[in-house]
């Protein structure tokens, strides 16, 4: 699994987000049990690990590890949250500039973008998920 604290630190250096956290903070924020302010906020969450190729003769298998950056945008003046899409492109560009091609995760390939989508619309807020992946070799001990 990717060390999400390294991704969070990299995103913190961009200055794009007023609040950053991991999966636990994302769960609490989406449930409304933790105040997250006006945002934008971002939370790095695990998505999936899956094999890329069958086991090789050397006993190593290539795995693809995917994580998400869950972005919350708020437009308090918009009860549906739909106009929060307006600044989303700027945040996407900033995420891509920071993460796309980044090879700062020990034992993993450079990151590539795996897609993005609306996760949830809440009154006055939009939750958007950007996914990034990297490959790594796994072997029995």
Rosetta blueprint (number, residue, H / E / L):
1 X L
2 X L
3 X L
4 X H
5 X H
6 X H
7 X H
8 X H
9 X H
10 X H
11 X H
12 X H
13 X L
14 X L
15 X L
16 X L
17 X L
18 X L
19 X E
20 X E
21 X E
22 X L
23 X H
24 X H
25 X H
26 X H
27 X H
28 X H
29 X H
30 X H
31 X H
32 X L
33 X L
34 X L
35 X L
36 X L
37 X L
38 X L
39 X E
40 X E
41 X E
42 X E
43 X E
44 X E
45 X E
46 X E
47 X E
48 X E
49 X E
50 X E
51 X E
52 X L
53 X L
54 X L
55 X L
56 X L
57 X L
58 X L
59 X L
60 X E
61 X E
62 X E
63 X E
64 X E
65 X E
66 X E
67 X E
68 X E
69 X E
70 X E
71 X E
72 X E
73 X E
74 X E
75 X L
76 X L
77 X L
78 X L
79 X L
80 X L
81 X L
82 X H
83 X H
84 X H
85 X H
86 X L
87 X L
88 X H
89 X H
90 X H
91 X H
92 X H
93 X H
94 X H
95 X H
96 X H
97 X H
98 X H
99 X H
100 X L
101 X L
102 X L
103 X L
104 X L
105 X L
106 X L
107 X L
108 X L
109 X L
110 X L
111 X L
112 X E
113 X E
114 X E
115 X E
116 X E
117 X E
118 X E
119 X E
120 X E
121 X E
122 X E
123 X L
124 X L
125 X E
126 X E
127 X E
128 X E
129 X E
130 X E
131 X E
132 X E
133 X E
134 X E
135 X E
136 X E
137 X E
138 X E
139 X E
140 X L
141 X L
